Amino acid sequence: VVDGERLGLSLDETSTQADVETLWALFAAGQALPDFAALAASTQATIPAALVRQSPILSHPVFNRYHSETELMRYLRKLADKDLALDRTMIPLGSCTMKLNAASEMIPVTWAEFGALHPFAPAEQSAGYQQLTDELEAMLCAATGYDSISLQPNAGSQGEYAGLLAIRAYHQSRGDDRRDICLIPSSAHGTNPATAQMAGMRVVVTACDARGNVDIEDLRAKAIEHRDHLAALMITYPSTHGVFEEGIREICGIIHDHGGQVYIDGANMNAMVGLCAPGKFGGDVSHLNLHKTFCIPHGGGGPGVGPIGVKSHLAPFLPGHAHMARKEGAVCAAPFGSASILPITWMYIRMMGGAGLKRASQLAILNANYISRRLEEHYPVLYTGSNGLVAHECILDLRPLKDSSGISVDDVAKRLIDFGFHAPTMSFPVAGTLMIEPTESESKEELDRFCDAMIRIREEIRAVENGTLDKDDNPLKNAPHTAAELVGEWSHPYSREQAVYP
């Protein structure tokens, strides 16, 4: 409703002139209709002539090749056969939490009531959506220990940015315009320094100790040095090194004592839900990756959701929007970001319940420690806590093996393809290493299959070390072995069976 005499109607690109004529006829109540053909002819193009595309579109043959459902189905299968996805094998990407996206969670996304609602539909027409977002915000507050949540950021990177904007606005509201130093441990996520720069802050890196933990004394010294300009600390917990920072409360206390705010990167929340909450142990703001911990599909170019949770003193500085009570500070074009995929997380949390979410975190940690213990005698585990355990992921150090055999982390990653596995994260956060996160979604049988493959690969590396396999012409250097190689002329000193069916 515009006013007492006018209505506004929103139409998208799927609406036709016939739709408009039908709609107009409903309101005309039998009166004469306008000459729509003349109106269409007289309407000026809304796109400036200089910006109108001149080159052809959809010119690739694939867009005009498949004219039956049978052919299209086969084309899609052909594409799927080229992909290595969770429906075939585990994807143990460290720090990415590639876990099950259950069909039951995803079904509501297909409903028009969620997927076809305009982002700016009037509130009275979207009461159900409002109920879903209100309940989801409350559930995420309960999981994180924060007081308020904004669902607007539609990526983890955007959530980081919104979190630092909230911290910056908080300082400015108190007249602390000079606070622009952001401390970031060397173990933090690589996006953190980039985000701090985008938010107009100066980055100061703090050291880590030999066990991968933040060097608290170095952090304290730099907090004291920059006390008059300290805006924030960005810290990942559990750290990207795959360990729980035992001094996390002390770390947060140091920052608060010197006037800063604590941003806890929630990318590794899959090790925390139900066990500990960043808002309880010192965090002022965190972003969450709903496309990691909370089961929205991850990767493939699809939309993500990176909401932020804040303590009450930062709530006034959450992202606003022209269509919300808080109108300033939007980080996304729509008030609730990628709202159409929020039902996935709502379904996940409601079906799991508090006990189920806690159990998932426990199993994620158990699975990572199982892999760590099975593989530690074959590959050094780079970082562990004081009790010899890891968090939800472990880092295998392959650098000594390159020195002894010439086999690189890239060779091991390629060889895993022959075993039917997607490679773990390579050379992050430490060059020459593999970071493995199994999540709670994998069974012991699949974990054993992966560990068996890694142990077999270590045996092949050992064969290179002792000269049984050639240092240049071996299954690791030549991996992955394709079907074309299998049936072609074979010139390698090892067998086809070892190469393709290890």
C-alpha positions as CSV (number, residue, x, y, z in Angstrom):
1,V,0.0,0.0,0.0
2,V,1.4,3.4,-1.1
3,D,-1.3,5.6,0.3
4,G,-5.1,5.8,0.5
5,E,-5.5,5.8,-3.3
6,R,-2.5,3.9,-4.7
7,L,-1.1,0.3,-4.6
8,G,2.4,-0.7,-5.7
9,L,2.9,-4.0,-7.4
10,S,6.3,-5.8,-7.9
11,L,6.8,-7.9,-11.0
12,D,9.9,-9.9,-11.9
13,E,11.4,-11.1,-15.2
14,T,9.1,-14.1,-15.3
15,S,6.0,-11.8,-15.7
16,T,4.6,-11.3,-19.2
17,Q,2.5,-8.6,-20.7
18,A,-0.5,-11.0,-20.6
19,D,0.0,-11.3,-16.8
20,V,-0.1,-7.5,-16.5
21,E,-3.3,-7.3,-18.6
22,T,-5.0,-10.0,-16.5
23,L,-4.0,-8.3,-13.3
24,W,-5.2,-4.9,-14.6
25,A,-8.6,-6.4,-15.7
26,L,-9.1,-7.6,-12.1
27,F,-8.8,-4.1,-10.8
28,A,-10.7,-2.5,-13.7
29,A,-14.0,-4.1,-12.6
30,G,-15.4,-4.1,-16.2
31,Q,-14.1,-0.7,-17.3
32,A,-12.1,-0.2,-20.5
33,L,-8.5,-1.4,-20.4
34,P,-5.5,0.7,-21.7
35,D,-4.0,0.0,-25.1
36,F,-1.2,-2.2,-23.8
37,A,0.4,-2.7,-27.2
38,A,0.7,1.1,-27.7
39,L,2.0,1.5,-24.1
40,A,4.7,-1.2,-24.8
41,A,5.7,0.5,-28.1
42,S,6.1,3.9,-26.4
43,T,8.0,2.8,-23.4
44,Q,11.6,3.8,-23.4
45,A,14.3,1.1,-22.7
46,T,15.4,1.3,-19.1
47,I,19.0,0.2,-19.9
48,P,21.2,2.9,-21.4
49,A,22.0,2.2,-25.1
50,A,25.7,2.2,-24.3
51,L,25.2,-0.6,-21.8
52,V,23.0,-2.9,-24.0
53,R,24.8,-6.1,-24.9
54,Q,25.8,-6.4,-28.5
55,S,27.5,-9.8,-28.5
56,P,25.5,-13.0,-28.8
57,I,24.5,-14.9,-25.6
58,L,24.2,-18.6,-24.9
59,S,26.2,-19.3,-28.1
60,H,28.0,-22.4,-26.8
61,P,26.5,-25.6,-28.4
62,V,25.6,-27.0,-24.9
63,F,22.8,-24.4,-24.7
64,N,21.1,-25.7,-27.8
65,R,22.1,-29.3,-28.0
66,Y,19.7,-31.1,-25.6
67,H,16.1,-31.2,-26.7
68,S,14.7,-34.1,-24.7
69,E,14.6,-35.0,-21.1
70,T,16.5,-38.2,-21.9
71,E,19.4,-36.4,-23.4
72,L,19.5,-33.7,-20.7
73,M,19.4,-36.4,-18.0
74,R,22.4,-38.1,-19.6
75,Y,24.3,-34.8,-20.0
76,L,23.8,-34.1,-16.2
77,R,25.0,-37.6,-15.4
78,K,28.0,-37.1,-17.6
79,L,28.8,-34.0,-15.6
80,A,28.3,-35.7,-12.3
81,D,30.6,-38.5,-13.3
82,K,33.4,-36.0,-13.6
83,D,32.9,-34.8,-10.0
84,L,34.2,-36.2,-6.8
85,A,31.5,-35.3,-4.3
86,L,30.2,-36.4,-0.9
87,D,27.9,-38.9,-2.6
88,R,31.0,-40.9,-3.6
89,T,33.6,-40.4,-0.9
90,M,34.6,-38.3,2.1
91,I,36.0,-34.9,1.4
92,P,38.3,-34.3,4.4
93,L,39.1,-30.6,3.7
94,G,40.6,-29.2,6.8
95,S,38.9,-26.0,8.1
96,C,36.0,-26.4,5.7
97,T,33.7,-28.8,7.4
98,M,32.3,-30.7,4.4
99,K,29.6,-32.6,6.2
100,L,26.3,-34.3,5.3
101,N,23.6,-32.0,3.9
102,A,20.6,-34.3,4.7
103,A,17.8,-34.5,2.1
104,S,15.2,-33.9,4.9
105,E,16.9,-30.5,5.7
106,M,16.9,-29.4,2.1
107,I,13.3,-30.3,1.1
108,P,11.8,-27.0,2.3
109,V,14.1,-25.0,0.0
110,T,12.1,-26.4,-2.9
111,W,8.9,-24.9,-1.6
112,A,7.7,-21.7,-3.4
113,E,6.7,-20.3,0.0
114,F,10.4,-20.0,0.8
115,G,12.1,-20.0,-2.6
116,A,9.8,-17.6,-4.5
117,L,9.1,-14.9,-1.9
118,H,10.4,-11.4,-2.8
119,P,13.0,-10.1,-0.3
120,F,10.9,-6.9,0.1
121,A,7.5,-8.5,0.3
122,P,5.4,-6.6,2.9
123,A,5.8,-7.9,6.5
124,E,2.1,-9.0,6.7
125,Q,2.7,-11.2,3.6
126,S,5.8,-12.9,5.1
127,A,4.8,-13.6,8.7
128,G,5.9,-17.3,8.3
129,Y,9.4,-16.2,7.2
130,Q,9.6,-13.8,10.1
131,Q,8.8,-16.7,12.5
132,L,11.5,-18.8,10.9
133,T,14.1,-16.1,11.2
134,D,13.2,-15.2,14.7
135,E,13.4,-18.8,15.8
136,L,16.6,-19.4,14.0
137,E,18.2,-16.3,15.6
138,A,17.1,-17.5,19.0
139,M,18.5,-21.0,18.4
140,L,21.9,-19.6,17.2
141,C,22.0,-17.3,20.2
142,A,21.6,-20.4,22.4
143,A,24.3,-22.3,20.5
144,T,26.9,-19.4,20.7
145,G,26.2,-17.7,24.0
146,Y,25.6,-14.3,22.2
147,D,22.7,-12.0,22.9
148,S,21.8,-11.0,19.3
149,I,22.2,-12.4,15.8
150,S,22.1,-10.8,12.4
151,L,21.3,-13.2,9.5
152,Q,22.1,-10.6,6.9
153,P,25.7,-11.5,5.9
154,N,25.5,-14.1,3.1
155,A,29.1,-15.3,3.3
156,G,31.6,-16.0,6.0
157,S,33.8,-13.2,4.6
158,Q,30.8,-10.8,4.7
159,G,30.2,-11.9,8.3
160,E,33.8,-11.1,9.3
161,Y,33.4,-7.7,7.7
162,A,30.1,-7.0,9.4
163,G,31.6,-8.0,12.8
164,L,34.5,-5.6,12.4
165,L,32.2,-2.8,11.3
166,A,30.2,-3.4,14.5
167,I,33.4,-3.1,16.6
168,R,34.5,0.0,14.7
169,A,31.0,1.6,15.1
170,Y,31.0,0.7,18.8
171,H,34.4,2.5,19.4
172,Q,33.3,5.5,17.4
173,S,30.1,5.8,19.5
174,R,32.3,6.2,22.5
175,G,34.5,8.8,20.9
176,D,37.3,6.3,20.4
177,D,38.0,7.1,16.8
178,R,41.7,6.4,17.2
179,R,41.2,2.7,17.9
180,D,42.3,1.1,14.6
181,I,44.8,-1.6,15.5
182,C,43.7,-5.2,15.0
183,L,45.8,-7.9,16.6
184,I,45.8,-11.2,14.6
185,P,47.7,-14.4,15.7
186,S,49.7,-16.1,12.9
187,S,47.4,-19.1,13.4
188,A,44.2,-17.2,12.4
189,H,42.2,-17.7,9.3
190,G,43.9,-16.1,6.3
191,T,40.7,-14.0,5.6
192,N,41.1,-12.2,8.9
193,P,43.9,-9.7,7.9
194,A,42.1,-9.0,4.6
195,T,38.9,-8.2,6.4
196,A,40.6,-6.0,8.9
197,Q,42.2,-4.0,6.1
198,M,38.8,-3.7,4.4
199,A,37.3,-2.4,7.7
200,G,40.0,0.4,7.8
201,M,42.1,-1.2,10.5
202,R,45.9,-1.7,10.8
203,V,47.0,-5.3,11.3
204,V,49.6,-6.4,13.8
205,V,50.5,-10.1,13.8
206,T,51.2,-11.9,17.0
207,A,53.3,-15.0,17.4
208,C,52.4,-18.6,18.1
209,D,54.5,-21.1,20.1
210,A,55.9,-24.5,19.0
211,R,52.6,-26.3,19.9
212,G,50.5,-24.0,17.7
213,N,49.0,-22.0,20.5
214,V,49.0,-18.2,20.6
215,D,52.1,-16.9,22.4
216,I,50.3,-15.1,25.2
217,E,53.3,-13.1,26.3
218,D,53.8,-11.7,22.8
219,L,50.1,-10.9,22.6
220,R,50.3,-9.2,26.0
221,A,53.3,-7.1,24.9
222,K,51.6,-5.9,21.7
223,A,48.3,-5.2,23.5
224,I,50.3,-3.0,26.0
225,E,52.3,-1.4,23.2
226,H,49.1,-0.5,21.2
227,R,46.7,0.1,24.2
228,D,45.7,3.6,23.1
229,H,44.9,2.4,19.5
230,L,43.8,-1.2,20.1
231,A,40.4,-1.9,18.4
232,A,40.2,-5.7,18.3
233,L,41.7,-9.1,18.3
234,M,40.7,-11.6,15.6
235,I,41.3,-15.1,16.8
236,T,40.1,-18.5,15.4
237,Y,38.9,-21.0,18.0
238,P,39.7,-23.8,17.8
239,S,42.7,-22.5,16.0
240,T,43.4,-23.3,12.3
241,H,46.3,-25.4,13.7
242,G,43.6,-27.8,15.0
243,V,44.0,-27.2,18.7
244,F,41.9,-25.7,21.4
245,E,43.7,-22.6,22.8
246,E,43.9,-23.5,26.5
247,G,44.6,-19.8,27.4
248,I,41.5,-18.4,25.5
249,R,39.9,-16.8,28.5
250,E,43.2,-15.1,29.4
251,I,43.7,-14.0,25.8
252,C,40.3,-12.4,25.8
253,G,40.9,-10.8,29.2
254,I,44.1,-9.2,28.0
255,I,42.3,-7.5,25.0
256,H,39.5,-6.3,27.2
257,D,41.8,-4.9,29.8
258,H,43.4,-2.7,27.1
259,G,40.2,-1.4,25.6
260,G,39.8,-3.8,22.7
261,Q,37.0,-6.1,21.5
262,V,37.4,-9.8,20.8
263,Y,36.3,-11.2,17.4
264,I,36.3,-15.0,17.5
265,D,36.2,-16.5,14.0
266,G,33.5,-19.1,14.0
267,A,34.7,-21.1,11.0
268,N,35.6,-24.0,13.3
269,M,32.3,-24.0,15.3
270,N,31.8,-27.6,14.4
271,A,34.1,-28.5,17.3
272,M,32.2,-26.3,19.7
273,V,28.4,-26.5,19.4
274,G,27.0,-27.9,22.6
275,L,30.4,-28.0,24.3
276,C,31.5,-24.4,24.6
277,A,30.2,-21.0,23.4
278,P,32.3,-18.1,22.3
279,G,29.9,-15.6,23.8
280,K,30.6,-17.3,27.2
281,F,34.4,-17.4,27.3
282,G,35.2,-13.9,26.2
283,G,34.0,-13.2,22.6
284,D,32.2,-10.0,21.8
285,V,31.3,-11.0,18.2
286,S,31.6,-14.1,16.0
287,H,30.5,-15.0,12.5
288,L,29.1,-18.5,11.9
289,N,29.3,-20.4,8.6
290,L,25.9,-21.9,8.2
291,H,27.3,-23.5,5.1
292,K,29.8,-25.4,7.2
293,T,28.7,-26.2,10.8
294,F,25.0,-25.8,10.2
295,C,24.6,-28.0,7.1
296,I,23.8,-25.6,4.2
297,P,25.6,-27.1,1.2
298,H,29.2,-25.9,0.9
299,G,31.0,-25.1,-2.3
300,G,29.9,-25.5,-5.9
301,G,29.3,-21.8,-6.2
302,G,26.1,-21.9,-4.2
303,P,25.0,-19.3,-1.7
304,G,26.4,-19.3,1.8
305,V,25.2,-17.6,5.0
306,G,27.6,-16.0,7.4
307,P,25.5,-14.5,10.3
308,I,27.2,-12.7,13.2
309,G,26.4,-13.1,16.9
310,V,27.2,-10.3,19.3
311,K,27.0,-9.4,23.0
312,S,24.4,-6.9,24.0
313,H,26.7,-3.9,23.9
314,L,27.3,-4.5,20.1
315,A,23.7,-5.2,19.2
316,P,22.9,-1.6,18.2
317,F,25.7,-1.9,15.6
318,L,24.5,-5.0,13.8
319,P,23.9,-4.6,10.1
320,G,20.8,-2.6,9.4
321,H,18.8,-2.1,6.2
322,A,16.4,0.4,4.6
323,H,13.6,-2.0,5.3
324,M,14.5,-2.8,8.9
325,A,14.2,-0.9,12.2
326,R,17.9,-0.3,12.1
327,K,18.5,1.4,8.8
328,E,22.3,2.0,8.7
329,G,25.1,-0.4,8.0
330,A,23.7,-2.9,5.5
331,V,26.3,-5.4,4.1
332,C,23.9,-7.1,1.8
333,A,21.3,-6.0,-0.7
334,A,18.5,-8.0,1.0
335,P,17.6,-7.5,4.7
336,F,18.0,-11.3,5.5
337,G,20.7,-12.1,3.0
338,S,20.3,-15.6,1.4
339,A,17.0,-16.1,3.2
340,S,15.7,-18.8,0.9
341,I,18.3,-21.3,2.3
342,L,17.8,-20.6,6.0
343,P,15.2,-23.4,6.3
344,I,18.1,-25.9,5.9
345,T,19.7,-24.7,9.2
346,W,16.4,-24.4,10.9
347,M,15.6,-28.0,10.0
348,Y,19.0,-29.2,11.1
349,I,18.9,-27.6,14.5
350,R,15.3,-28.6,15.2
351,M,15.8,-32.2,14.2
352,M,19.1,-32.6,16.0
353,G,18.1,-30.8,19.2
354,G,20.6,-29.7,21.9
355,A,21.7,-33.3,22.7
356,G,22.2,-34.2,19.0
357,L,24.2,-31.0,18.3
358,K,26.5,-31.8,21.2
359,R,26.9,-35.4,20.1
360,A,27.9,-34.2,16.6
361,S,30.6,-32.0,18.0
362,Q,31.9,-34.8,20.2
363,L,32.0,-37.2,17.2
364,A,33.8,-34.6,15.0
365,I,36.5,-34.3,17.6
366,L,36.6,-38.1,18.1
367,N,37.0,-38.8,14.4
368,A,39.8,-36.3,14.0
369,N,41.7,-37.8,17.0
370,Y,41.1,-41.3,15.6
371,I,42.7,-40.3,12.3
372,S,45.5,-38.5,14.1
373,R,46.3,-41.6,16.3
374,R,46.2,-44.1,13.3
375,L,48.5,-41.9,11.2
376,E,50.9,-40.4,13.7
377,E,53.4,-43.2,13.4
378,H,53.4,-42.8,9.6
379,Y,53.2,-39.0,9.3
380,P,54.1,-36.5,12.1
381,V,51.1,-34.7,13.5
382,L,52.3,-31.1,13.5
383,Y,50.3,-29.6,16.4
384,T,48.5,-31.2,19.4
385,G,47.2,-29.9,22.8
386,S,49.1,-30.5,26.0
387,N,47.3,-33.9,26.4
388,G,48.4,-35.0,22.9
389,L,44.9,-34.6,21.4
390,V,43.7,-32.4,18.5
391,A,40.5,-30.6,18.1
392,H,38.3,-31.3,15.1
393,E,41.1,-31.5,12.5
394,C,44.7,-32.5,12.4
395,I,47.7,-31.4,10.4
396,L,50.1,-34.0,8.9
397,D,53.6,-32.7,8.3
398,L,54.9,-34.1,4.9
399,R,57.9,-31.8,4.7
400,P,60.4,-34.3,6.1
401,L,59.2,-36.8,3.5
402,K,60.0,-34.4,0.7
403,D,63.5,-34.1,2.1
404,S,64.0,-37.9,2.3
405,S,62.2,-39.0,-0.9
406,G,61.4,-36.0,-3.2
407,I,57.7,-36.8,-2.8
408,S,55.7,-33.5,-2.3
409,V,52.4,-32.8,-0.7
410,D,51.0,-32.3,-4.2
411,D,52.1,-35.9,-5.1
412,V,50.3,-37.3,-2.1
413,A,47.2,-35.3,-2.9
414,K,47.2,-36.6,-6.6
415,R,47.8,-40.1,-5.5
416,L,44.7,-40.0,-3.2
417,I,42.6,-39.6,-6.4
418,D,43.7,-43.1,-7.4
419,F,42.4,-44.4,-4.1
420,G,39.1,-42.6,-4.7
421,F,39.5,-39.7,-2.2
422,H,39.3,-36.0,-2.5
423,A,42.6,-34.6,-1.1
424,P,42.6,-32.8,2.3
425,T,43.5,-29.1,2.4
426,M,47.0,-28.7,1.1
427,S,49.6,-26.3,2.5
428,F,47.2,-24.3,4.7
429,P,47.9,-23.0,7.2
430,V,51.4,-24.4,6.9
431,A,53.1,-25.0,3.6
432,G,53.9,-28.7,2.8
433,T,51.3,-30.1,5.1
434,L,47.8,-31.7,4.8
435,M,45.0,-30.5,7.1
436,I,42.3,-33.2,7.6
437,E,38.8,-32.6,9.0
438,P,36.7,-35.8,8.9
439,T,33.5,-34.2,10.5
440,E,31.0,-36.3,12.4
441,S,29.3,-37.4,9.1
442,E,31.8,-40.2,8.4
443,S,31.6,-43.8,9.7
444,K,34.6,-45.6,11.2
445,E,34.6,-47.8,8.1
446,E,35.2,-44.7,5.9
447,L,37.8,-43.3,8.3
448,D,39.6,-46.6,8.1
449,R,39.4,-46.7,4.3
450,F,41.1,-43.2,4.3
451,C,43.7,-44.1,6.8
452,D,44.5,-47.3,5.0
453,A,45.0,-45.3,1.8
454,M,47.3,-42.9,3.6
455,I,49.3,-45.7,5.1
456,R,49.6,-47.4,1.7
457,I,50.9,-44.1,0.2
458,R,53.4,-43.9,3.0
459,E,54.6,-47.4,2.1
460,E,55.1,-46.2,-1.5
461,I,57.0,-43.2,-0.3
462,R,59.2,-45.6,1.7
463,A,59.8,-47.6,-1.4
464,V,61.0,-44.5,-3.1
465,E,63.3,-43.7,-0.2
466,N,64.9,-47.2,-0.3
467,G,65.1,-47.3,-4.1
468,T,62.5,-50.0,-4.7
469,L,60.6,-47.5,-6.7
470,D,62.2,-45.1,-9.1
471,K,62.5,-41.6,-7.7
472,D,61.0,-40.0,-10.8
473,D,58.9,-42.7,-12.4
474,N,56.7,-43.9,-9.6
475,P,53.0,-44.1,-8.8
476,L,53.1,-40.9,-6.7
477,K,54.8,-38.7,-9.2
478,N,52.6,-39.9,-12.1
479,A,49.3,-39.8,-10.2
480,P,46.5,-39.7,-10.9
481,H,46.4,-42.5,-13.4
482,T,43.6,-42.2,-15.9
483,A,41.5,-44.8,-17.8
484,A,43.3,-43.8,-21.0
485,E,46.7,-44.6,-19.4
486,L,45.3,-47.9,-18.1
487,V,44.4,-49.2,-21.6
488,G,47.3,-47.6,-23.5
489,E,50.9,-48.5,-23.9
490,W,52.4,-49.1,-20.4
491,S,56.0,-48.0,-19.9
492,H,56.2,-47.6,-16.2
493,P,58.3,-49.9,-14.0
494,Y,55.3,-50.6,-11.7
495,S,52.2,-52.5,-12.6
496,R,48.9,-51.2,-13.9
497,E,47.2,-52.8,-10.9
498,Q,49.3,-50.8,-8.4
499,A,48.7,-47.6,-10.4
500,V,45.0,-47.7,-10.9
501,Y,43.7,-50.1,-8.4
502,P,45.9,-49.6,-5.4
